[in-house]
């Protein structure tokens, strides 16, 4: 419950900010790598189109469809001179699925089923989309030694204007490497920008934490002033009541009692005695209220006497009371005040709302700590009601909980409708 140190708060913020920067960096790495791979695939399509249009098509004779050895030999010489890594395989397909040329001679003349994209390329003349090669397919059996290949198709025409489909197989590792190069080109600027952003956030966080700490100190000072003002106002009200209304009522009760003795008839005497008794009851109630407002016994007779006076109000409402205080408890003046205020608020709530038949106050201490436990068997309440009352401005125990936290203590409330309420204050002894 202690307020975290400024250093700890800064370390927490710096660590969380660094984690956020790393997450952004990882996301950027993934994005740039994917973007680099997509750009590399587009480059592969452009390279394939360039080879198809500038290298293959000018040397593509119509006789190659009939697997003419001379036409295959001429085209094979061109392919071997021009086509280099990362292209690992070249195939030229006819519309019926026959491979009319390949740099792997065993494929020439084989027929396989074309997929829809390849058939569409024959119809429209557009480049088929690049895709990862299915090396398990029978037409790719000679490429299985390569783990991952990229297939790219481009339509070509023979010297007799017959449309064929030119296909290249490229190593996907080269595509990934191109993506890495693109990422590495942007990485320094990105990482430097994220690092500068993180370094800029730390001083801002320091300023914010200092403002929050200042606001917290101001709040604590206001809380202490509110408690001190409450004490002063209680003393003033208690003094005014004691010196004013209580004295006047006490004098009135004596006057009424004297008048009752001097009355000439029995009816008047009876009425005067009744009025005197009512006035004395009012005086006793006011004095009980004075004890609750500002108990003189807390500083005069001690905490035990103050708590006994406090329980007298609950006893006057017909509730059985029980007070137990361990002799080992040694509290400072502030802690005694907190213990009394907590018990006072709890007993006041019992008398006002709980309809309890038994109230117990137990103050114990051991191993350098103390515990105040106030228990009643009243009607209890839903803790959510307490939160709503706080939102409406009914502070009560909430203000005491804040004060307890400032003194290193904790205030816990355990209640359930129909099962009474237990309020526990725990803290270190002085």
C-alpha angles and dihedrals in degrees: 000000000000118000108260116247121254091243092053093049091050092048090050092049093045091049093048091046091050091050090051091050091050091049091051090047092051091048090049091050091052092046096048092045091052091045090048092051091049090050090048091052090052089050089051090053091049092048091049091049090049093051091045096049102033103032113020105033097055089055097039110113124192090234090071088076087065088050092246106187093219093052091047091048093050093048092044090056091052093048094049092050097047110025111082140160131338086039106082101170138024126196134175116203132201122217092257093057098262118139102229094180139013135157083236100072093200090069096055111109095016117129125215136168115269119224121235095262091054092048089048089054089058091051101042101026090228124136111264116237116268115248142170109275119247099229092187090067114104094238089058097051093114092054097054093102087072111076099213130011135178118225119211124180129198127177116239135179132221124230087268092054094254112153118234133168119243115206131189129189114211129189108256090212089068089052090051091047090055089051090051091052090053090049093048089052091060099032100085094051092045096047092044090051092050091047092050089048090052092048090050092051094055097066089044089052090048090053092047093049091050090052091049091049090049090049090049092051089049090050091050091049090050090050091052091047090049091053092046091048089049090053092049093047091048090051091048094048092045091049093048092049093046096047095037125025097020093051093046093049091047089052091047091052091053091048092050091048091051092047090051090056091051097044114122098215133044097238094056091045091051092049092049093048089051091050091049091051092049090050091051090050089052089051091051092049091049091050090051088051089050090054090052094046095049118356110209090194092067091073098019106042100012140251096299093057091046092052091047090053088047093055091050090079092055089047091051088059091057100263122135111238134204126190123187124173123180113228090219093069113108113182134177122237091261092048092049089051091050092048092049094045091050092049090044093053091046094049091045090054090048092052093044105038115003104069086208126175095202134034123184127190116191124179114186135166139190141150094019097309139091135212128200114195122186114186132180135174095221132126095287123206144239110266089223088065089059090054092050091049089052090053088052092054101263099135106166108128092014091066090047090050089056091048091048090053090053089055093048094257134120130224119207128185122198116184140146129181109268095009105079130242135276122195117191126190116189129180146137118280120240 
